């Protein structure tokens, strides 16, 4: 998330969260670079970013996807099949379902 502190001494930078992430409550995106010994380092705490949750699970043939709606970032959900047996899971990463199951 944080780039190396390579600005001049006492320069404040505004960092951004990666797409699909938001700034955590109480975290500030402004950080200050300060000279320390022979190097520059962040003098303020780095901000914390949190992955966005997913909303509605995608429609997959023969899968009851509604049971897996609203997963949090990096959460998974085991599906139930209308017909057949499930293979795989629903997986949420930064607000996007990145893995979908199938029923076989």
Buried (B, 14 or more C-beta within 10 A) or exposed (E): EEEEBEBEEEEEBEBEBEEEBEBEEEBEEEBBBBEEEEEBEBBEEBBBBBBBBBEEBEEBEBBBBEEBEEBEBEBEBEBBBEEEEBEBBBBBBBBBBEEBBBBE
